[in-house]
Amino acid sequence: MTYEMKFEALAAPTRRAVFEKLRSGPMAVNVLAEGLPVSRPAVSQHLKVLKEAGLVTERRDGVKRIYSLDTKGLSELREYFDQFWDDALDAYRRSLEASDA
């Protein structure tokens, strides 16, 4: 999946709320829907987008579908942001070296 797909998936506030709820562990759709301002079918649609973006996984438990954060997708996002952090640290190092010179 591309970074753009991941960012687009997380751009919607409701999807981001669903994603953030999964931080506490795997959940069924009905549990995820609790407290959200949308219906359970709408939560299912948001989960479909998150799954297609590689941010959540799904497994069946009888008739229920249990969703979890996809650690691979999260690692890909982290690698993306780490590039910015590495660039910032490198720029900081260069500025220190320039001030020492």
Number of C-alpha atoms within 10 A of each C-alpha: 11 11 14 10 16 21 12 13 23 21 11 11 10 16 21 15 14 20 21 13 17 18 11 9 11 19 19 18 19 15 13 21 20 12 7 13 10 11 12 16 12 15 21 18 13 20 23 18 19 24 20 15 21 22 26 22 20 17 12 10 9 7 6 12 16 19 21 20 23 17 13 13 20 15 12 17 16 11 12 12 11 12 11 11 12 11 11 12 12 12 12 12 12 12 12 11 10 9 8 7 6
